[in-house]
Amino acid sequence: MSDTSNNGRALVTDAWRAAPRIRFVPPRTAGSGELVVRVRAIAVNPIDRINGPARRIVLPWLRYPAVLGSDVAGEVVAVGPGGTRFAIGDRVLGHAAGAERSRNRPEEGAFQTHTVLLERVTALLPDTLSFEQAAVLPLALSTAAAALFEPEQLALRRPVADASALDDVVVVWGGSTSVGMNAIQLARAAGYGVLATSSPPNFTRLEQLGAEAVFDYRDRTTADHIAAQLRGRRLAGVLAIGRGSLSQAVHIARRASGSRRIASAYPTPPTRLRGSIERRRGIRISAIWGGTPIDSTVGPAIYTDFLPNALVNGQFVAAPPPLIIGAGLEAIPAALRRLGKGVSAQKIVISDI
Ligand SMILES: NC(=O)c1ccc[n+]([C@@H]2O[C@H](COP(=O)([O-])OP(=O)(O)OC[C@H]3O[C@@H](n4cnc5c(N)ncnc54)[C@H](OP(=O)(O)O)[C@@H]3O)[C@@H](O)[C@H]2O)c1
C-alpha cells in the first residue's frame, strides 16, 4: 500500500461476536476540526482486549463495523476546512475517538493505516520524540486528565507552564500504570504535591516523574503510611487505579483532611456501588471515563494549551516507555495477547503501521 495515497487498510470488527479482520477501506476525509493522519505507531490498552458480550457492557453504543484503538502517532496528510493549527506533514499524536459514544465511527479508530483525528485532542510532536515513544500517551493521558480535572471527578486546577506550588496533595494509587505516570506528571504541572504507589522497582522512576514519595501497593500498611504523611496537609483527592485500589483510597480519604473525592479507574458498576455506600460517610467516589476530554474543555486544555510546549521543554515526558512488540496491523492480535500477560511500567506499542 502506497504511503502517499489516502487509501488504507484497517483492522475491522464486523459484529460484536466477530473476530476482527484486516481489510482495505475507503479513503478517509477530514471534516471541520478534523485531520487525516497517516498512522505510524499505535499502542494497545486494556479496553482493546475486551470482546464479545463484555464489550457490549463496556461500549454498549458501539456501531459495527467498528475500528477500535485509541492511541495514534503519525503524520498529518489532510487538514479539514478552516483548520489552521496543523499542516500537512506535521508529526502528531492524538486520541483516536472512533469508539467514543459521541463519535462512534470506524473512520476515527486507531487500528488502521489512515485515521481521522479531532484537532482538539491532537498535539504536535517535538522532533526528539519518535512515533513509538509518542504512541504511549493518548488514552492514558486523557484518562489521567479526566480523573484530575473534569468537574465531576477531582476538579483540580489545570496544568500550566509555571504553576505556583500548592500545599495540597494528590494521591495516585497505581502510579506505575500508564494512567498513573501521566497523572503524576499532570498533577505536578498543576502545582500539587504527589504521593504515589507502585512496586519497589518502579519507585525511582515515579520520583523522577515528580512524586515526593512512593509506597509499595502490596504492603498492607501503605494506606496508613500515606495517611500519616498527609497529616498537616490538605488532600486534593485520590486517584484509584489497579485491583484493590478503591478500598485503599477510601481508607486514606477517611483519615485525611481536605477533599474527600476519589476518582476510580475501576469498572463503573463496582465503583458506583462503593460510591453509594461511602457517600453517607462524606466520601465522593466517581468512575473515570478516559474519553470525556474528547468532548469537554479538558481535552484542548491538555492537547492544545499544555502538552506541545511541555514536551519540548521537558516539563512532561512520554511515559511509560514503549515495548515494541511488532510491526503493522498484523501485529495487533499478538500485542493484545502480550498485554494480557501484564506489563510493568511499559506500554505495548506496534511500529510501522
Ligand atoms: N475508565 C477508563 O476510561 C480507563 C481508561 C484507561 C485505563 N483504565 C483502567 O486503568 C487501569 C490502568 O490501565 P493502564 O493501561 O494504565 O495499566 P497498565 O499500564 O497496563 O498497568 C500496569 C501496571 O499496573 C500496576 N499494577 C498492577 N496491579 C496493581 C494493583 N493492584 N495496584 C496498583 N498498581 C497495580 C503494575 O505496577 P508494578 O509494575 O509497579 O507492580 C504495572 O506497572 C486498568 O484497570 C484499565 O482498565 C480505565
The ligand as a Gaussian input file, in Angstrom:
#p B3LYP/6-31G(d) Opt

LIG

0 1
 N      -12.075000       4.119000      32.890000
 C      -11.304000       4.400000      31.851000
 O      -11.665000       5.165000      30.946000
 C       -9.937000       3.781000      31.770000
 C       -9.022000       4.192000      30.779000
 C       -7.753000       3.623000      30.754000
 C       -7.429000       2.651000      31.698000
 N       -8.355000       2.269000      32.616000
 C       -8.048000       1.246000      33.614000
 O       -6.989000       1.754000      34.393000
 C       -6.154000       0.682000      34.798000
 C       -4.729000       1.001000      34.379000
 O       -4.642000       0.970000      32.960000
 P       -3.206000       1.173000      32.303000
 O       -3.316000       0.942000      30.860000
 O       -2.655000       2.463000      32.789000
 O       -2.445000      -0.030000      33.012000
 P       -1.019000      -0.641000      32.761000
 O       -0.064000       0.437000      32.359000
 O       -1.125000      -1.832000      31.881000
 O       -0.700000      -1.124000      34.242000
 C        0.424000      -1.886000      34.513000
 C        0.871000      -1.522000      35.907000
 O       -0.151000      -1.856000      36.826000
 C        0.458000      -1.895000      38.095000
 N       -0.403000      -2.665000      38.994000
 C       -0.740000      -3.972000      38.840000
 N       -1.570000      -4.340000      39.841000
 C       -1.749000      -3.252000      40.626000
 C       -2.510000      -3.009000      41.807000
 N       -3.219000      -3.970000      42.384000
 N       -2.467000      -1.759000      42.336000
 C       -1.738000      -0.786000      41.763000
 N       -0.989000      -0.948000      40.641000
 C       -1.014000      -2.178000      40.072000
 C        1.794000      -2.529000      37.847000
 O        2.692000      -1.896000      38.720000
 P        4.109000      -2.513000      39.172000
 O        4.778000      -2.995000      37.920000
 O        4.791000      -1.347000      39.793000
 O        3.801000      -3.624000      40.125000
 C        2.095000      -2.224000      36.376000
 O        3.173000      -1.347000      36.214000
 C       -6.714000      -0.586000      34.136000
 O       -7.540000      -1.215000      35.090000
 C       -7.536000      -0.046000      32.997000
 O       -8.575000      -0.911000      32.622000
 C       -9.588000       2.804000      32.682000

